[in-house]
Amino acid sequence: MVTTALQMKPLSDQQRDDLRARFPYQLPSQWVGRLASQDGWQAANTMYLNAERKRAASAMRHLMDAVGVDRVRSVDEAMDLVELAFRVFASSDDFSGSIQRQPGGALHVEVERCPVYQALETANWQTVTACPSWYRRRGWLDALGVQATDTLLGEKKWGDAACAFEIDIKHLE
């Protein structure tokens, strides 16, 4: 069972598993290469990344429904939901990392092992040339209806030990 803070219902293991099955962390992306051969890489990656953002927004709305949140009422509740989304959607046997709350309410996330990054590396970045992580986080924030900064601090592709970023939710929209 995944416990939540504030006034959210606990998320059962079955609910978590159902959400992961409905919104898997890694999706097939071979279609991106086929589209790129027709329309170019920029168009293909744009379509892929925008689709990931929309899919993530839908995933967050389903997560909110599962924990009994119809709308976000505070920045703290939004932070709890973003942290819960990481734990639900980015957790699998192939994923490892850490999430820490920073003073002032920001979430500091470090992803040490990521199945999407590994798949991109294995394919030598021949299918998708951009990581969807930022777009997924933006989808979550869109669904929450919040204003936030999402700052990239390090990326494995650049040789850093982990992909690291900080999300700071400033206020509700």
C-alpha positions as CSV (number, residue, x, y, z in Angstrom):
1,M,0.0,0.0,0.0
2,V,1.2,3.5,-0.9
3,T,0.4,6.0,1.8
4,T,-0.2,9.6,1.1
5,A,-0.2,12.8,3.1
6,L,-2.9,15.4,3.6
7,Q,-6.5,14.3,2.9
8,M,-5.8,11.7,0.2
9,K,-7.0,8.2,0.5
10,P,-4.3,5.5,0.6
11,L,-3.5,3.9,-2.7
12,S,-3.8,0.1,-2.6
13,D,-1.2,-2.2,-4.2
14,Q,-3.9,-3.3,-6.7
15,Q,-4.7,0.3,-7.6
16,R,-1.0,1.0,-8.1
17,D,-0.5,-2.1,-10.2
18,D,-3.6,-1.2,-12.3
19,L,-2.3,2.4,-12.9
20,R,1.2,1.0,-13.9
21,A,-0.4,-1.4,-16.3
22,R,-2.6,1.3,-17.8
23,F,0.2,3.9,-18.0
24,P,3.5,1.9,-18.4
25,Y,6.7,3.9,-18.0
26,Q,8.1,2.7,-21.3
27,L,6.1,2.4,-24.4
28,P,7.1,1.1,-27.9
29,S,8.6,3.9,-29.9
30,Q,9.4,2.3,-33.2
31,W,6.6,4.3,-34.9
32,V,8.7,7.4,-34.2
33,G,11.4,6.2,-36.6
34,R,8.9,5.4,-39.3
35,L,7.2,8.8,-38.9
36,A,10.7,10.4,-39.1
37,S,11.4,8.8,-42.4
38,Q,8.3,10.4,-43.8
39,D,8.1,13.8,-42.0
40,G,11.6,14.3,-40.5
41,W,13.0,13.8,-37.0
42,Q,11.8,17.1,-35.6
43,A,8.1,16.4,-36.5
44,A,8.4,12.8,-35.2
45,N,10.0,13.8,-31.9
46,T,7.5,16.6,-31.4
47,M,4.6,14.3,-32.0
48,Y,6.1,11.7,-29.6
49,L,6.9,14.2,-26.8
50,N,3.4,15.9,-27.0
51,A,1.8,12.5,-26.9
52,E,3.8,11.6,-23.8
53,R,2.7,14.9,-22.2
54,K,-1.0,14.2,-22.9
55,R,-0.6,10.6,-21.7
56,A,1.0,11.7,-18.4
57,A,-1.8,14.3,-17.8
58,S,-4.3,11.4,-18.2
59,A,-2.2,9.3,-15.8
60,M,-2.2,12.0,-13.2
61,R,-6.0,12.5,-13.5
62,H,-6.5,8.8,-12.9
63,L,-4.1,8.8,-10.0
64,M,-5.9,11.8,-8.5
65,D,-9.2,9.9,-8.9
66,A,-7.7,6.8,-7.2
67,V,-6.7,8.8,-4.1
68,G,-9.9,10.8,-4.0
69,V,-8.6,14.2,-5.1
70,D,-11.0,16.1,-7.5
71,R,-8.8,19.2,-7.6
72,V,-5.6,20.3,-6.0
73,R,-6.3,22.6,-3.0
74,S,-2.7,23.5,-2.0
75,V,0.9,23.5,-3.1
76,D,1.6,20.9,-0.5
77,E,-1.1,18.6,-1.9
78,A,0.3,19.2,-5.4
79,M,3.8,18.2,-4.2
80,D,2.4,15.1,-2.6
81,L,0.7,14.1,-5.8
82,V,3.9,14.7,-7.9
83,E,5.9,12.6,-5.5
84,L,3.3,9.9,-5.5
85,A,3.2,9.9,-9.3
86,F,7.0,9.2,-9.4
87,R,6.6,6.4,-7.0
88,V,3.7,4.9,-8.9
89,F,4.6,5.5,-12.5
90,A,8.4,5.5,-12.4
91,S,8.9,2.5,-10.1
92,S,9.7,-0.9,-11.5
93,D,12.5,-3.4,-11.3
94,D,14.3,-1.4,-14.0
95,F,14.1,2.0,-12.2
96,S,16.1,3.4,-9.3
97,G,16.5,6.8,-8.0
98,S,15.7,9.1,-5.1
99,I,13.2,11.8,-4.3
100,Q,13.9,14.4,-1.6
101,R,11.8,17.4,-0.4
102,Q,13.9,20.5,-0.3
103,P,13.5,23.4,2.1
104,G,10.8,25.7,0.6
105,G,8.9,22.8,-0.9
106,A,10.8,21.8,-4.1
107,L,11.3,18.1,-5.0
108,H,14.8,17.1,-5.9
109,V,14.8,13.9,-8.0
110,E,17.7,11.9,-9.1
111,V,17.2,9.0,-11.6
112,E,20.1,6.6,-11.5
113,R,18.7,3.8,-13.6
114,C,15.8,4.4,-16.0
115,P,14.3,1.9,-18.4
116,V,13.5,4.6,-21.0
117,Y,17.1,5.9,-21.0
118,Q,18.5,2.3,-21.2
119,A,16.3,1.6,-24.2
120,L,17.4,4.7,-26.0
121,E,21.0,3.9,-25.3
122,T,20.6,0.3,-26.5
123,A,19.0,1.6,-29.7
124,N,21.8,4.2,-30.0
125,W,19.1,6.9,-29.9
126,Q,17.9,5.7,-33.3
127,T,14.2,5.6,-32.5
128,V,13.6,8.7,-30.4
129,T,16.2,11.4,-30.0
130,A,14.7,13.2,-27.0
131,C,13.9,11.8,-23.6
132,P,10.2,12.1,-22.7
133,S,10.8,12.7,-18.9
134,W,10.4,16.5,-18.9
135,Y,7.2,16.2,-21.0
136,R,5.8,13.6,-18.7
137,R,6.4,15.8,-15.7
138,R,4.8,18.7,-17.5
139,G,1.7,16.5,-18.2
140,W,1.4,15.8,-14.5
141,L,1.7,19.5,-13.7
142,D,-0.9,20.3,-16.4
143,A,-3.4,17.9,-14.8
144,L,-2.7,19.4,-11.4
145,G,-3.3,22.9,-12.6
146,V,-0.2,24.4,-11.0
147,Q,2.6,26.8,-12.0
148,A,6.0,25.3,-11.5
149,T,9.6,25.4,-12.5
150,D,11.2,22.2,-13.6
151,T,15.0,22.6,-13.7
152,L,17.3,20.0,-15.2
153,L,20.4,19.7,-13.1
154,G,22.2,16.8,-14.7
155,E,21.7,14.2,-17.4
156,K,23.2,10.8,-18.0
157,K,23.4,11.6,-21.7
158,W,25.8,14.4,-20.8
159,G,27.9,12.0,-18.7
160,D,26.4,12.8,-15.3
161,A,26.0,10.0,-12.8
162,A,22.2,10.5,-12.8
163,C,19.5,12.4,-14.5
164,A,18.7,15.0,-11.9
165,F,16.0,17.8,-11.8
166,E,14.2,19.9,-9.3
167,I,10.5,20.7,-9.4
168,D,9.3,23.8,-7.5
169,I,5.6,24.3,-7.5
170,K,5.0,28.0,-6.9
171,H,1.2,28.4,-6.8
172,L,-2.0,27.0,-8.1
173,E,-3.4,28.3,-11.4
